[in-house]
């Protein structure tokens, strides 16, 4: 095993000793300056505020301060603080994997297996998943299926982002920063009002003047953010102690050439017998300059009404996104092939909940959830010339997948004794998915052939459930066992409307956990073991430059999670986590293979993947966060070191290309006095070269590289 983990190895060894036979995740850095004990972490994993230590779910909860100190500036960086989480990014789509559960396909209508919620609103579009974390209160990551309370597409787990609530009076913060690659950034947060009506606004902007690499074809920079701007406002209206109305609106826009693809290891493909070597791992040689443009916006309105025995919560939300991108999938300097797409996404949701008050013997909630979405291309153009000209020079796809989903759910926790609780929950989802698609292939003489003209739909009825038993062994020791069923919706391949639909995937998860605190709450150790029975897995394939999804049989996964947080002194705290994983396909007879086919590559054939590992699933992964604070020069010095590491993983079910293990080290040093602070920071300090994606197809293997070493300085003020 190649695990380049540096300082992380010591903590990983400590947490993986035989005496710890289970695993779990805990908050990374639940401490504050001068505090003698670890603070209580409040989470909403069960749709109500609870102490993390008492919730029978594997949870990582990370504060905004810890995220910033660890170099986590967007949801795409969360792997820095969550063991077992990988976050590949392909063509701008964020594709999180938890405990081996996730998907690497991209395109309109393809949703993740790890759901993303922002302020309680589900975001069903993976191209808008990498959100900036500049006005965040907390991020929670729940591992394992969350199908009862959060529903569809939470097979692998859930990422919950909670933004700051506005406050009465007037206060705020502002930061400006400058980093290498001529990167300027700034953010502003203002809040104010009264106890009856309060509002806030958060604005963030980034401009990168120099890319990490160069497109040798035209000399232009690639892996460069021309601009990334986002704004968000939240308003709280409390006309009485019984009523709260929350209005949230956000908008964001980006233009960049990030995730620029190149031939993996300069490998040949079906278009070129050989490609010239590239001087830098971040360079490309493409006749089409990589470009990603995203505009997104959303609004939500929530009413929270106390009706005596319970709270009624009704939430309305709408989102709209337009994503334009190109993929030069011949991976070289000739105009042989190009995928240029304009993706449009919209979603509307309404959720009505009835949540009981806290009682000594029973808590419960029930809800009705409605989700409507349209995801399509307007249009998607694929161009062919040279060796790929036959039979078409252009394929035009104008297709849209429509989703109409209704779910009824409920969950209750009954106190069997003063120390024993039983949780039962269920959800029933009735969902219709339809495809309206027209795809035409145009010949060089101007004639065309209709490749697909479809108007079809399918309806599914899916139950999911949860059973959990937790036992308080003492005030500081809590044990639990649970069984959960989760599912991810099936759907149509909008990129290839003539292709067959793919079926829903389902996962049965069995887990045992132990949550403990020692030494007067100076030490927290949470552990758990889990077993997954994973069926009808949705996996990705790339054909003629277009991603598709097909079902990949069954897999079995089991492993161990462990997290340790220690308040070493009043000034020093250490948090570390490790996940050990064993996974394999047990019934996948028709996987796509390339390098193992009887014919020489480039080609594709169907072979059995039985016994192979799942994509993006390292056998060992871990994180370590060291946080130190001390008075210096009438202020406070805050030093943070964060490392994440993994033992390596495969990119596809065929296990033909493996990413060796690597570790990433981030660090920051902040000095603050009264209302002013200055921070020096660095990410990927050891300058590890590694990919954020590697996509295999019959025509070539495409890879995109993660950021090299970046560093800078940030000035901040609070008022």
Buried (B, 14 or more C-beta within 10 A) or exposed (E): EEBBBBBBBEBBEEBBEEEBEBBBBBBBBBBEBEBEBBBEBEBBBBBBEBEBBBBBBBBBBBBBBBBBBBBBBBBBBBBBBBBBBBBBBBBBBBBBBBBBBBBBBBBBBBBBBBBBBBBBBBBBBBBBBBBBBBBBEBBBBBBBBBBBBBBBBBBBBBBBBBBBEBBBEEBBBBBBBEBBBEBBBBBBBBBBBEEEBBBBBBBBBBBBEEBBBBBBBEEEBBBBBBEBBBBBBBBBBBEEEEEBBBBBBBBBBBBBBBBBBBBBEBBBBBBBEEBEEBEEBBBBBBBBBBBBBBBBBBBBBBBBBBEEEBBEBBBBBBBBBBBBBBBBBBBBBBBBBBBBBBBBBBBBBBBBBBBBEEEEEEBBBBBBBBBBBBBBBBBBBBBBBEEBBEEBBBBBBBBBBBBBBBBEBBBBBEBEEEEEBEBBBBBBBEBEBBBBBBBBBBBEEEEBEEBBEBEEBBEBEBEBBBBBBBBBEEEBBBBBBBBBBBBBBBBBBBBBBEBEBBBBBBBBBBBBBBBBBEEEBBBBBBBBBBBBBBBBBBBBBBBBBBBBBBBBBBBBBBBBBBBBBBBEEBBBBBBBBBBBBBBBBBBBEBBBBBBEBEEEBBBBBEBBBBEBBBBBBBBBBBBBBBBBBEEEEEBBBBBBBBBBBBBBBBBBBBBBBEBEBBBBBBBBBBBBEEEEBBBEBBBBBEEBEBBBBBBBBBBBBBBBBBBBEBBBEBBBBBE
